[in-house]
């Protein structure tokens, strides 16, 4: 899955350049890149954490490029897009291209983590399947605070005191759910 993700991301990036150099309309390129990004995300990741990573990559990557293009403009180390696009730095279709970089980077990170001796769980879907039967929290990953009985405060010397364990929220992390990770929260 790692190499397929990187290959698909690279293909999408390459395809955007080919379409542009062939004179295809920007809106059509944006549409094609968006379809590629959605298809790639659903087939390579399709998890909530993957979606967050993809959104961060879709906006973070172009913002970094804006910084590089602005900072390095006029120097020998700078670069620029052949088409400065709708906002003056890059074409909008670069956003869905970067979006697909999320699953590619996420799967690569999982692979490196597993290779370095991290969890043997290969992706988030497996974690979700293993956690679906938590009887302690009913899969919410939170349980009532045992210190304040879920109230968020307790009485001492006739005063109401905010619970330090749950920070006044009444909930703490479900320890049974974190057994899946082999860690003690």
C-alpha positions in Angstrom: 0.0 0.0 0.0 2.9 2.4 0.7 4.4 2.2 -2.8 1.0 2.2 -4.4 0.2 5.4 -2.5 3.4 7.1 -3.4 3.1 6.0 -7.1 -0.5 7.3 -7.3 0.5 10.6 -5.7 3.4 10.9 -8.1 1.2 10.0 -11.1 -1.4 12.6 -10.1 1.3 15.3 -9.8 2.7 14.3 -13.2 -0.7 14.2 -14.8 -1.5 17.7 -13.7 1.6 18.9 -15.5 0.8 16.9 -18.7 -2.8 18.3 -18.7 -1.6 21.8 -18.2 1.0 21.6 -21.0 -1.6 20.1 -23.3 -3.7 23.2 -22.9 -6.5 21.6 -20.8 -8.7 24.2 -19.1 -7.8 24.9 -15.4 -11.3 24.0 -14.1 -11.2 20.6 -15.9 -7.7 20.0 -14.4 -9.0 20.9 -10.9 -12.0 18.6 -11.4 -9.7 15.7 -12.5 -7.3 16.2 -9.7 -10.1 16.4 -7.2 -11.6 13.1 -8.5 -8.1 11.5 -8.3 -7.6 12.8 -4.7 -11.0 11.5 -3.5 -10.5 8.1 -5.2 -7.0 7.8 -3.8 -8.0 8.8 -0.3 -10.9 6.3 -0.2 -8.8 3.5 -1.6 -5.6 4.1 0.3 -6.7 5.3 3.7 -10.4 6.3 4.3 -9.9 7.0 8.0 -10.7 10.0 10.1 -7.1 10.6 11.1 -6.2 10.2 7.4 -8.7 12.8 6.4 -7.2 15.3 9.0 -3.8 14.5 7.6 -4.9 15.0 4.0 -6.6 18.3 4.8 -3.5 19.5 6.7 -1.3 18.5 3.7 -3.7 20.1 1.2 -3.4 23.5 2.9 0.0 23.2 4.5 1.9 22.2 1.4 0.7 25.1 -0.7 1.3 27.6 2.1 4.8 26.4 2.5 5.2 26.8 -1.3 3.9 30.4 -1.1 6.6 31.0 1.5 9.3 29.5 -0.6 8.2 31.2 -3.8 8.0 34.6 -2.0 11.2 34.2 0.0 13.3 32.8 -2.9 11.9 35.1 -5.6 14.7 36.7 -7.6 17.4 34.4 -6.2 19.1 31.6 -8.0 17.6 29.1 -5.6 13.9 30.0 -6.2 11.3 28.3 -8.3 7.9 29.1 -9.6 5.0 27.5 -11.4 4.6 28.0 -15.1 1.1 29.0 -14.3 0.8 31.2 -11.3 -2.8 30.3 -11.0 -5.8 32.0 -9.6 -4.1 33.4 -6.5 -0.8 34.4 -8.0 1.4 31.7 -6.6 0.2 28.3 -7.8 -2.8 26.8 -9.7 -5.7 25.7 -7.5 -5.4 22.1 -8.7 -2.3 21.8 -6.6 -4.5 21.6 -3.5 -6.1 18.2 -4.4 -2.7 17.0 -5.5 -1.4 17.8 -2.0 -4.5 16.3 -0.5 -3.5 12.9 -1.9 -0.1 13.4 -0.3 -1.9 12.8 3.1 -2.5 9.0 2.6 0.9 8.6 0.9 2.7 10.2 3.9 0.4 8.6 6.4 0.9 5.1 5.1 4.7 5.7 4.8 4.8 6.9 8.4 2.9 3.7 9.5 5.3 1.6 7.6 8.3 3.3 9.2 6.7 3.0 12.6 6.1 -0.7 12.2 9.7 -1.2 10.8 11.2 0.6 13.8 9.4 -1.8 16.2 6.3 0.2 16.9 2.9 -1.3 17.0 2.3 -4.2 14.6 -1.1 -2.7 13.7 -0.9 -1.7 10.1 -3.6 0.9 9.9 -6.3 2.8 11.8 -9.1 0.5 10.5 -7.7 -2.4 12.4 -7.5 -0.4 15.6 -11.2 0.7 15.2 -12.3 -3.0 14.6 -10.4 -4.1 17.8 -11.9 -1.3 19.8 -15.5 -1.8 18.7 -16.5 -4.0 21.6 -15.4 -1.9 24.6 -17.9 -2.5 27.3 -16.4 0.1 29.6 -17.1 3.2 27.5 -19.4 1.9 24.7 -16.7 2.9 22.2 -16.6 6.6 23.2 -13.1 6.3 24.5 -14.2 8.2 27.7 -15.6 7.1 31.0 -16.9 8.9 34.1 -14.1 10.2 36.3 -13.7 7.8 39.3 -12.4 10.7 41.4 -15.5 12.9 41.2 -18.0 10.3 40.0 -18.4 12.2 36.7 -19.6 15.4 38.3 -16.5 17.5 37.6 -16.1 18.6 41.2 -16.2 17.3 44.7 -17.0 18.7 48.1 -14.3 19.2 50.7 -14.5 21.2 53.9 -17.9 22.5 52.8 -16.6 23.9 49.5 -17.0 22.8 45.9 -13.6 22.0 44.4 -12.9 21.4 40.7 -11.7 17.8 40.1 -8.0 17.7 39.2 -8.3 14.3 37.5 -10.8 15.3 34.9 -10.1 19.1 34.9 -13.8 19.6 35.8 -15.1 17.8 32.7 -16.4 14.7 34.5 -14.8 12.4 32.0 -11.4 10.7 31.7 -9.8 8.5 29.0 -11.0 4.9 28.9 -8.1 2.8 30.0 -9.5 -0.4 28.4 -9.4 1.3 24.9 -5.8 2.2 25.4 -4.8 -1.5 26.1 -5.0 -1.8 22.3 -1.9 0.4 22.0 0.0 -1.3 24.8 0.5 2.0 26.6 -0.7 3.3 30.0 -2.2 6.7 29.5 
